[in-house]
Amino acid sequence: MTVEKEKLTNNHKQQKMKLVKTLRTLGTHARYEAHCAAQMNPGCYLCKAVPIREYKHWNIIQNEFPYDEVATESHILVPKRHSKEEGLTVEEIQELADIKPDTHETYDLIMENTHKQKSIPGHFHTHLLKIRERVMTEYERPQAVFLTPQTAKLTIGRG
């Protein structure tokens, strides 16, 4: 859910702003919202996408609207058959369990959205991400504080 807010700009014209929850850059998110509003691709993208890698019951596909704010690669692991999670067969569930360990060398994160964040709730899928690396200087890094028996006594004594 997005919350709309009004803000006066310097030239006193009103400009609508909204808060968004997204792992996408704002540009990719805007493209995603325009796509959803226009319903540009009827049918299920997850069913139609060209696989990067194929398994018996599953495909890995490119995320058309990647989580590019946090990831350098944004792929989707999706069953070949259009199904919600509760409709997966025993064979599909077993193969998913077999595939997950294979992804540990290639990806940093396996992520599944909750029901309120799923853009395609009718077709179960999980996201496979390679997390973006960032440079952090020593000045940006907070100093670590470790709790030891001595510092614990000092902390308790201050209360």
Stockholm file with secondary structure:
# STOCKHOLM 1.0

chainA/1-159         MTVEKEKLTNNHKQQKMKLVKTLRTLGTHARYEAHCAAQMNPGCYLCKAVPIREYKHWNIIQNEFPYDEVATESHILVPKRHSKEEGLTVEEIQELADIKPDTHETYDLIMENTHKQKSIPGHFHTHLLKIRERVMTEYERPQAVFLTPQTAKLTIGRG
#=GR chainA/1-159 SS CCEEEEEECTTSCEEEEEECCCSSCHHHHHHHHHHHHHTCSCSCHHHHSCEEEECSSEEEEECSSCCTTTEEEEEEEEESSCCCGGGCCHHHHHHHHHHHHHHTTTCSEEECCCGGGCSSTTSCCEEEEEECCCCCCTTTSCCCCCCCHHHHHHHHHHC
#=GC SS_cons         CCEEEEEECTTSCEEEEEECCCSSCHHHHHHHHHHHHHTCSCSCHHHHSCEEEECSSEEEEECSSCCTTTEEEEEEEEESSCCCGGGCCHHHHHHHHHHHHHHTTTCSEEECCCGGGCSSTTSCCEEEEEECCCCCCTTTSCCCCCCCHHHHHHHHHHC
//
